[in-house]
């Protein structure tokens, strides 16, 4: 798969999709990309030097080296971190490797629009080792020979410069249209929900269960896959469980989920206690790579079975928020819901009871909406 060409083609087809009548009104552009999707380019020509490392690609060969230089339990101490990808490439000893530059997916796509090579944002740069608290790369990273490949880092939604003249003329954007630093897809989805006060949280019920909580305090623990992204003067603390929609889909069709949910009484607690996983292994809120799924005993009634599974996932969500609080994060006060699970009103009522918090569906959950809010932030700084 030629990822680079497909990403570029997609970006320009999206620009083409903007109605001609609206193009003169566009004052600012930003976008989000998948965290830890990594490209390595020639610093002078912008030529891509190798296949991109995708977000879920692991480089176990580099992990011992990264663990030997980084603090214990740091976010980079995972085989799929951006830093592991950089170290793995560096150790191939490609000719002229010193003249390369590392960019994340969002950085590279934005570069196509503004033309200033080597600019990133502090959300994307977290997994390469950037410290958003001190707004710098730590000394243990700067002292490495490959540190010269690291991009310049700015806050998300910061103006990088004007849109390239050639693109502006091609599409009919205004002369003063700017391009702003972006963010990761999960943070863009959080921004879309407009949870702006400490204690506000967003649970994303997709194929997995991901929780993000706005906190005044930073919390990080790689054992549980918990790390904090900076959002202006606050911290977005997150963790992700392997439970979620994927196991529901394995057990029930969409039609069954809808029909059976209607028969559940969400005010009554289910006595069934499951740990719904597709396979063995959990990271958050229990760090156990061998944790086995628990989906038995199965009652005769499908309604009772679904009730038990929905309630069990809600309990895991509750344990997640409890663990973040124990780690020192701001206590959750309200939970907004994104993802496919947000459509299930009975599940929202079950979660409200189990969590003991107000739970509602977020009005906006599209990452693209969050990226446009970042572009708006940049436009206001003009």
TIMAR-272115 format. One record per residue (C-alpha): x, y, z; residue number from 1. Coordinates in Angstrom, 1 decimal, m for minus. Last residue first. Layout:
// residues N
<tordren <X, Y, Z>, NUM>
...
// end
This chain:
// residues 382
<tordren <m4.1, 36.5, 13.7>, 382>
<tordren <m4.5, 34.8, 17.1>, 381>
<tordren <m8.2, 34.3, 16.5>, 380>
<tordren <m7.4, 32.3, 13.4>, 379>
<tordren <m5.3, 29.9, 15.3>, 378>
<tordren <m8.1, 29.1, 17.8>, 377>
<tordren <m10.5, 28.7, 14.8>, 376>
<tordren <m8.0, 26.2, 13.2>, 375>
<tordren <m8.0, 24.3, 16.6>, 374>
<tordren <m11.9, 24.3, 16.5>, 373>
<tordren <m11.6, 22.9, 12.9>, 372>
<tordren <m9.5, 20.0, 14.3>, 371>
<tordren <m12.2, 19.3, 16.9>, 370>
<tordren <m14.8, 19.2, 14.2>, 369>
<tordren <m12.6, 16.8, 12.1>, 368>
<tordren <m12.3, 14.5, 15.1>, 367>
<tordren <m16.1, 14.0, 15.0>, 366>
<tordren <m17.7, 13.7, 18.4>, 365>
<tordren <m20.1, 16.7, 18.5>, 364>
<tordren <m23.3, 16.7, 20.6>, 363>
<tordren <m21.7, 14.5, 23.3>, 362>
<tordren <m24.1, 11.9, 24.6>, 361>
<tordren <m24.9, 12.2, 28.3>, 360>
<tordren <m23.7, 10.8, 31.7>, 359>
<tordren <m24.3, 12.6, 35.0>, 358>
<tordren <m22.3, 10.7, 37.7>, 357>
<tordren <m22.8, 7.8, 40.0>, 356>
<tordren <m20.6, 5.6, 37.8>, 355>
<tordren <m22.9, 2.6, 38.0>, 354>
<tordren <m26.2, 4.5, 37.8>, 353>
<tordren <m25.0, 6.8, 35.0>, 352>
<tordren <m23.5, 3.8, 33.2>, 351>
<tordren <m26.9, 1.9, 33.3>, 350>
<tordren <m28.7, 5.1, 32.0>, 349>
<tordren <m26.2, 5.5, 29.1>, 348>
<tordren <m26.6, 1.8, 28.3>, 347>
<tordren <m30.3, 2.2, 28.1>, 346>
<tordren <m29.8, 5.2, 25.7>, 345>
<tordren <m27.7, 3.2, 23.3>, 344>
<tordren <m26.5, 5.7, 20.6>, 343>
<tordren <m23.4, 6.6, 22.6>, 342>
<tordren <m22.1, 3.0, 22.1>, 341>
<tordren <m21.1, 3.9, 18.5>, 340>
<tordren <m18.5, 6.4, 19.6>, 339>
<tordren <m18.7, 9.4, 22.0>, 338>
<tordren <m20.1, 9.8, 25.5>, 337>
<tordren <m19.8, 12.8, 27.8>, 336>
<tordren <m19.1, 12.1, 31.5>, 335>
<tordren <m19.5, 14.6, 34.4>, 334>
<tordren <m17.7, 15.1, 37.7>, 333>
<tordren <m14.5, 13.1, 37.3>, 332>
<tordren <m12.0, 13.6, 40.1>, 331>
<tordren <m8.9, 15.6, 39.1>, 330>
<tordren <m6.0, 13.2, 38.5>, 329>
<tordren <m3.8, 12.0, 41.4>, 328>
<tordren <m3.2, 8.3, 40.5>, 327>
<tordren <m6.1, 7.4, 42.8>, 326>
<tordren <m8.4, 9.6, 40.7>, 325>
<tordren <m7.1, 8.0, 37.5>, 324>
<tordren <m7.8, 4.6, 39.1>, 323>
<tordren <m11.4, 5.5, 40.0>, 322>
<tordren <m12.1, 6.7, 36.5>, 321>
<tordren <m10.9, 3.4, 35.1>, 320>
<tordren <m12.8, 1.4, 37.8>, 319>
<tordren <m16.0, 3.1, 36.7>, 318>
<tordren <m15.3, 2.2, 33.0>, 317>
<tordren <m14.7, m1.4, 34.1>, 316>
<tordren <m18.1, m1.2, 36.0>, 315>
<tordren <m19.8, 0.1, 32.8>, 314>
<tordren <m18.3, m2.8, 30.8>, 313>
<tordren <m19.8, m5.2, 33.4>, 312>
<tordren <m23.2, m3.4, 33.2>, 311>
<tordren <m23.3, m3.8, 29.4>, 310>
<tordren <m22.3, m7.4, 29.7>, 309>
<tordren <m24.9, m8.3, 32.4>, 308>
<tordren <m27.7, m6.5, 30.5>, 307>
<tordren <m26.8, m8.3, 27.4>, 306>
<tordren <m27.0, m11.7, 29.2>, 305>
<tordren <m30.3, m10.7, 30.9>, 304>
<tordren <m31.8, m9.7, 27.6>, 303>
<tordren <m30.5, m12.9, 26.0>, 302>
<tordren <m32.4, m15.0, 28.6>, 301>
<tordren <m31.1, m18.5, 29.2>, 300>
<tordren <m28.3, m17.1, 31.4>, 299>
<tordren <m24.6, m17.3, 30.3>, 298>
<tordren <m22.3, m18.2, 33.1>, 297>
<tordren <m19.9, m17.1, 31.6>, 296>
<tordren <m18.3, m14.3, 29.6>, 295>
<tordren <m15.0, m13.8, 31.5>, 294>
<tordren <m12.1, m13.0, 29.2>, 293>
<tordren <m8.6, m14.1, 30.4>, 292>
<tordren <m6.1, m11.6, 31.9>, 291>
<tordren <m2.7, m12.7, 30.6>, 290>
<tordren <m1.3, m9.3, 29.7>, 289>
<tordren <m2.4, m8.0, 33.1>, 288>
<tordren <m2.4, m4.2, 33.9>, 287>
<tordren <m6.0, m3.8, 35.2>, 286>
<tordren <m7.7, m0.4, 34.5>, 285>
<tordren <m6.3, m0.5, 31.9>, 284>
<tordren <m3.9, m2.9, 30.2>, 283>
<tordren <m5.8, m6.1, 29.5>, 282>
<tordren <m4.8, m9.5, 27.9>, 281>
<tordren <m6.6, m12.5, 26.7>, 280>
<tordren <m9.0, m12.3, 23.7>, 279>
<tordren <m12.2, m10.6, 22.7>, 278>
<tordren <m12.7, m9.2, 26.2>, 277>
<tordren <m15.8, m8.9, 28.4>, 276>
<tordren <m15.0, m9.2, 32.1>, 275>
<tordren <m18.2, m10.5, 33.5>, 274>
<tordren <m20.2, m10.3, 36.7>, 273>
<tordren <m23.9, m11.0, 36.5>, 272>
<tordren <m26.1, m9.7, 39.4>, 271>
<tordren <m27.4, m6.9, 37.0>, 270>
<tordren <m28.4, m3.7, 38.8>, 269>
<tordren <m32.0, m2.5, 38.3>, 268>
<tordren <m32.5, 1.1, 37.1>, 267>
<tordren <m31.5, 0.2, 33.5>, 266>
<tordren <m34.6, m2.1, 32.9>, 265>
<tordren <m33.5, m3.9, 29.8>, 264>
<tordren <m36.2, m4.7, 27.1>, 263>
<tordren <m35.2, m2.0, 24.7>, 262>
<tordren <m31.6, m3.2, 24.9>, 261>
<tordren <m32.7, m6.6, 23.4>, 260>
<tordren <m34.0, m5.0, 20.2>, 259>
<tordren <m31.1, m2.6, 19.5>, 258>
<tordren <m28.4, m5.1, 20.4>, 257>
<tordren <m30.2, m7.8, 18.4>, 256>
<tordren <m30.4, m5.6, 15.3>, 255>
<tordren <m26.7, m4.7, 15.6>, 254>
<tordren <m25.9, m8.4, 15.8>, 253>
<tordren <m24.9, m9.9, 19.1>, 252>
<tordren <m21.9, m11.8, 20.6>, 251>
<tordren <m19.0, m10.8, 18.4>, 250>
<tordren <m20.4, m7.3, 18.0>, 249>
<tordren <m20.5, m6.9, 21.8>, 248>
<tordren <m16.9, m8.1, 22.0>, 247>
<tordren <m15.8, m5.4, 19.5>, 246>
<tordren <m17.9, m2.7, 21.2>, 245>
<tordren <m15.9, m2.4, 24.3>, 244>
<tordren <m13.3, m4.2, 26.5>, 243>
<tordren <m9.6, m3.8, 25.6>, 242>
<tordren <m9.4, m0.8, 28.0>, 241>
<tordren <m7.9, 2.6, 27.2>, 240>
<tordren <m6.5, 5.3, 29.4>, 239>
<tordren <m6.3, 9.0, 29.2>, 238>
<tordren <m5.4, 12.2, 31.1>, 237>
<tordren <m5.9, 15.5, 29.3>, 236>
<tordren <m3.9, 18.0, 31.2>, 235>
<tordren <m4.7, 21.7, 31.8>, 234>
<tordren <m3.0, 25.1, 31.0>, 233>
<tordren <m3.3, 24.7, 27.2>, 232>
<tordren <m4.3, 21.1, 26.6>, 231>
<tordren <m1.3, 18.9, 27.5>, 230>
<tordren <m1.5, 15.2, 26.9>, 229>
<tordren <m1.3, 12.9, 29.9>, 228>
<tordren <m0.5, 9.2, 29.9>, 227>
<tordren <m2.0, 6.0, 31.2>, 226>
<tordren <m1.0, 2.8, 29.4>, 225>
<tordren <m1.4, 0.9, 32.7>, 224>
<tordren <2.3, 0.1, 33.1>, 223>
<tordren <3.1, 3.3, 31.2>, 222>
<tordren <2.0, 5.5, 34.2>, 221>
<tordren <1.5, 9.2, 33.6>, 220>
<tordren <m0.7, 11.7, 35.5>, 219>
<tordren <m0.6, 15.5, 35.0>, 218>
<tordren <m2.7, 17.6, 37.4>, 217>
<tordren <m5.4, 20.2, 36.6>, 216>
<tordren <m7.3, 17.4, 35.0>, 215>
<tordren <m9.6, 16.9, 31.9>, 214>
<tordren <m10.4, 13.2, 31.7>, 213>
<tordren <m10.2, 10.9, 28.7>, 212>
<tordren <m11.6, 7.4, 28.6>, 211>
<tordren <m11.2, 4.8, 25.9>, 210>
<tordren <m13.4, 1.6, 25.7>, 209>
<tordren <m12.6, m0.5, 22.7>, 208>
<tordren <m14.4, m1.2, 19.4>, 207>
<tordren <m16.0, 2.2, 20.0>, 206>
<tordren <m17.4, 3.5, 23.3>, 205>
<tordren <m15.4, 6.7, 23.7>, 204>
<tordren <m15.7, 8.0, 27.3>, 203>
<tordren <m15.3, 11.8, 27.6>, 202>
<tordren <m14.6, 13.5, 30.9>, 201>
<tordren <m15.2, 16.9, 32.6>, 200>
<tordren <m13.5, 17.1, 36.0>, 199>
<tordren <m11.4, 20.1, 34.9>, 198>
<tordren <m13.5, 22.3, 32.6>, 197>
<tordren <m13.5, 22.5, 28.8>, 196>
<tordren <m15.4, 19.4, 27.6>, 195>
<tordren <m16.2, 20.7, 24.1>, 194>
<tordren <m17.1, 17.3, 22.6>, 193>
<tordren <m15.1, 18.3, 19.5>, 192>
<tordren <m11.9, 18.8, 21.6>, 191>
<tordren <m12.1, 15.2, 22.8>, 190>
<tordren <m12.4, 14.0, 19.1>, 189>
<tordren <m9.4, 16.2, 18.2>, 188>
<tordren <m7.5, 14.6, 21.2>, 187>
<tordren <m8.3, 11.1, 19.8>, 186>
<tordren <m7.2, 12.0, 16.3>, 185>
<tordren <m3.9, 13.6, 17.3>, 184>
<tordren <m3.2, 17.3, 17.0>, 183>
<tordren <m2.7, 20.0, 14.4>, 182>
<tordren <m0.4, 23.0, 13.9>, 181>
<tordren <m2.1, 25.9, 12.0>, 180>
<tordren <m2.2, 26.8, 8.3>, 179>
<tordren <m3.2, 30.4, 7.5>, 178>
<tordren <m5.5, 32.0, 4.9>, 177>
<tordren <m4.4, 35.6, 4.3>, 176>
<tordren <m4.6, 35.6, 0.5>, 175>
<tordren <m8.1, 34.0, 0.4>, 174>
<tordren <m8.6, 30.4, m0.8>, 173>
<tordren <m9.4, 29.9, m4.5>, 172>
<tordren <m8.5, 26.3, m4.9>, 171>
<tordren <m5.6, 26.4, m7.3>, 170>
<tordren <m4.6, 29.9, m6.3>, 169>
<tordren <m4.3, 29.1, m2.6>, 168>
<tordren <m2.6, 25.8, m3.4>, 167>
<tordren <0.1, 27.6, m5.5>, 166>
<tordren <0.5, 30.4, m3.0>, 165>
<tordren <1.2, 28.1, m0.1>, 164>
<tordren <m1.2, 28.6, 2.8>, 163>
<tordren <0.3, 31.2, 5.2>, 162>
<tordren <2.4, 30.4, 8.2>, 161>
<tordren <2.8, 28.1, 11.2>, 160>
<tordren <m0.2, 29.5, 13.1>, 159>
<tordren <m0.6, 27.8, 16.5>, 158>
<tordren <m3.6, 25.5, 16.9>, 157>
<tordren <m1.7, 22.8, 18.8>, 156>
<tordren <1.2, 24.3, 20.8>, 155>
<tordren <4.5, 24.3, 19.0>, 154>
<tordren <7.3, 21.8, 18.5>, 153>
<tordren <10.4, 22.0, 16.2>, 152>
<tordren <10.9, 18.5, 14.7>, 151>
<tordren <13.4, 15.8, 15.9>, 150>
<tordren <16.0, 14.6, 13.4>, 149>
<tordren <18.9, 16.3, 15.2>, 148>
<tordren <18.0, 14.0, 18.2>, 147>
<tordren <19.4, 11.0, 16.3>, 146>
<tordren <22.8, 11.2, 18.0>, 145>
<tordren <21.3, 11.0, 21.5>, 144>
<tordren <22.1, 13.8, 24.0>, 143>
<tordren <18.8, 15.6, 23.2>, 142>
<tordren <16.8, 12.6, 24.4>, 141>
<tordren <18.3, 12.3, 27.9>, 140>
<tordren <18.3, 16.1, 28.1>, 139>
<tordren <14.5, 16.3, 27.8>, 138>
<tordren <12.9, 17.8, 24.6>, 137>
<tordren <11.3, 21.1, 25.5>, 136>
<tordren <8.0, 22.8, 26.5>, 135>
<tordren <8.8, 22.1, 30.2>, 134>
<tordren <5.3, 20.6, 30.7>, 133>
<tordren <5.0, 19.4, 27.1>, 132>
<tordren <8.0, 17.1, 27.5>, 131>
<tordren <8.8, 15.7, 24.0>, 130>
<tordren <9.7, 12.0, 24.1>, 129>
<tordren <8.7, 10.8, 20.6>, 128>
<tordren <5.3, 9.7, 22.0>, 127>
<tordren <4.5, 13.3, 23.1>, 126>
<tordren <5.4, 14.9, 19.8>, 125>
<tordren <1.8, 14.5, 18.4>, 124>
<tordren <0.3, 16.4, 21.3>, 123>
<tordren <3.1, 18.9, 21.5>, 122>
<tordren <2.7, 20.0, 17.9>, 121>
<tordren <5.0, 19.5, 14.9>, 120>
<tordren <7.2, 21.6, 12.5>, 119>
<tordren <10.1, 20.2, 10.4>, 118>
<tordren <9.5, 21.4, 6.9>, 117>
<tordren <7.9, 24.8, 6.3>, 116>
<tordren <5.9, 24.4, 3.0>, 115>
<tordren <2.4, 25.5, 4.3>, 114>
<tordren <0.0, 23.1, 2.7>, 113>
<tordren <2.2, 20.0, 2.1>, 112>
<tordren <3.7, 20.7, 5.5>, 111>
<tordren <0.2, 20.2, 7.0>, 110>
<tordren <0.1, 16.7, 5.6>, 109>
<tordren <3.5, 16.0, 7.0>, 108>
<tordren <2.8, 17.3, 10.5>, 107>
<tordren <m0.5, 15.4, 10.7>, 106>
<tordren <1.2, 12.1, 9.8>, 105>
<tordren <4.1, 12.7, 12.3>, 104>
<tordren <7.4, 14.1, 11.1>, 103>
<tordren <11.0, 13.1, 11.5>, 102>
<tordren <13.8, 14.9, 9.7>, 101>
<tordren <16.7, 13.4, 7.7>, 100>
<tordren <20.2, 15.0, 7.1>, 99>
<tordren <21.9, 12.9, 9.7>, 98>
<tordren <20.8, 9.7, 7.9>, 97>
<tordren <23.1, 10.6, 5.0>, 96>
<tordren <23.5, 6.8, 4.2>, 95>
<tordren <21.0, 4.6, 6.0>, 94>
<tordren <22.5, 3.1, 9.2>, 93>
<tordren <19.6, 0.7, 9.9>, 92>
<tordren <20.0, 1.7, 13.5>, 91>
<tordren <18.4, 5.1, 12.8>, 90>
<tordren <15.2, 3.4, 11.5>, 89>
<tordren <14.8, 1.4, 14.7>, 88>
<tordren <15.6, 4.4, 16.8>, 87>
<tordren <13.0, 6.5, 15.0>, 86>
<tordren <10.3, 3.8, 15.3>, 85>
<tordren <11.1, 3.3, 19.0>, 84>
<tordren <10.8, 7.1, 19.5>, 83>
<tordren <7.4, 7.2, 17.8>, 82>
<tordren <6.0, 4.7, 20.3>, 81>
<tordren <4.8, 1.3, 19.0>, 80>
<tordren <7.3, m0.8, 21.0>, 79>
<tordren <6.3, 1.0, 24.3>, 78>
<tordren <8.7, 2.8, 26.6>, 77>
<tordren <8.1, 6.1, 24.9>, 76>
<tordren <5.3, 6.9, 27.4>, 75>
<tordren <7.8, 6.7, 30.3>, 74>
<tordren <7.4, 3.8, 32.8>, 73>
<tordren <11.1, 4.1, 33.9>, 72>
<tordren <12.9, 7.2, 32.7>, 71>
<tordren <14.2, 7.0, 29.1>, 70>
<tordren <17.8, 6.0, 28.1>, 69>
<tordren <18.0, 2.2, 28.7>, 68>
<tordren <14.2, 1.7, 27.9>, 67>
<tordren <14.8, 3.2, 24.4>, 66>
<tordren <17.7, 0.8, 23.7>, 65>
<tordren <15.7, m2.2, 25.0>, 64>
<tordren <12.7, m1.1, 22.8>, 63>
<tordren <14.5, m0.7, 19.5>, 62>
<tordren <14.2, m4.3, 18.2>, 61>
<tordren <10.6, m4.4, 19.5>, 60>
<tordren <9.6, m2.0, 16.7>, 59>
<tordren <5.7, m2.1, 16.8>, 58>
<tordren <3.4, m0.9, 14.1>, 57>
<tordren <0.1, 0.2, 15.5>, 56>
<tordren <0.5, 3.9, 14.5>, 55>
<tordren <1.9, 3.1, 11.0>, 54>
<tordren <5.6, 3.5, 10.3>, 53>
<tordren <5.8, 5.2, 6.9>, 52>
<tordren <7.7, 3.4, 4.2>, 51>
<tordren <11.2, 4.9, 3.9>, 50>
<tordren <13.0, 8.1, 2.8>, 49>
<tordren <10.1, 10.4, 2.0>, 48>
<tordren <11.5, 13.2, m0.1>, 47>
<tordren <11.2, 16.6, 1.6>, 46>
<tordren <14.1, 17.9, m0.5>, 45>
<tordren <16.3, 19.4, 2.2>, 44>
<tordren <15.4, 17.6, 5.4>, 43>
<tordren <15.1, 14.3, 3.6>, 42>
<tordren <12.0, 12.6, 5.2>, 41>
<tordren <11.1, 10.2, 7.9>, 40>
<tordren <7.4, 9.6, 8.5>, 39>
<tordren <5.7, 8.4, 11.6>, 38>
<tordren <2.2, 7.3, 12.6>, 37>
<tordren <2.6, 7.7, 16.4>, 36>
<tordren <m0.8, 9.5, 16.9>, 35>
<tordren <m3.1, 9.2, 14.0>, 34>
<tordren <m3.6, 12.6, 12.3>, 33>
<tordren <m5.6, 15.8, 13.0>, 32>
<tordren <m6.0, 18.8, 10.8>, 31>
<tordren <m5.7, 22.6, 10.7>, 30>
<tordren <m6.8, 25.3, 8.2>, 29>
<tordren <m7.5, 29.0, 8.8>, 28>
<tordren <m9.3, 31.9, 7.1>, 27>
<tordren <m11.7, 30.0, 4.8>, 26>
<tordren <m14.3, 32.5, 3.5>, 25>
<tordren <m13.0, 32.6, m0.1>, 24>
<tordren <m13.5, 28.8, m0.2>, 23>
<tordren <m17.2, 28.9, 0.8>, 22>
<tordren <m18.7, 29.6, m2.7>, 21>
<tordren <m16.4, 27.0, m4.3>, 20>
<tordren <m17.8, 24.3, m2.0>, 19>
<tordren <m15.1, 22.4, 0.0>, 18>
<tordren <m14.9, 19.0, m1.7>, 17>
<tordren <m11.7, 20.0, m3.6>, 16>
<tordren <m9.9, 20.5, m0.3>, 15>
<tordren <m11.0, 17.0, 0.8>, 14>
<tordren <m9.7, 15.6, m2.6>, 13>
<tordren <m6.4, 17.3, m1.8>, 12>
<tordren <m6.1, 15.7, 1.6>, 11>
<tordren <m7.2, 12.3, 0.3>, 10>
<tordren <m4.6, 12.4, m2.6>, 9>
<tordren <m1.9, 13.2, m0.1>, 8>
<tordren <m2.9, 10.4, 2.3>, 7>
<tordren <m3.1, 7.9, m0.6>, 6>
<tordren <0.3, 9.0, m2.0>, 5>
<tordren <2.0, 8.5, 1.4>, 4>
<tordren <0.2, 5.2, 2.2>, 3>
<tordren <1.4, 3.4, m1.0>, 2>
<tordren <0.0, 0.0, 0.0>, 1>
// end
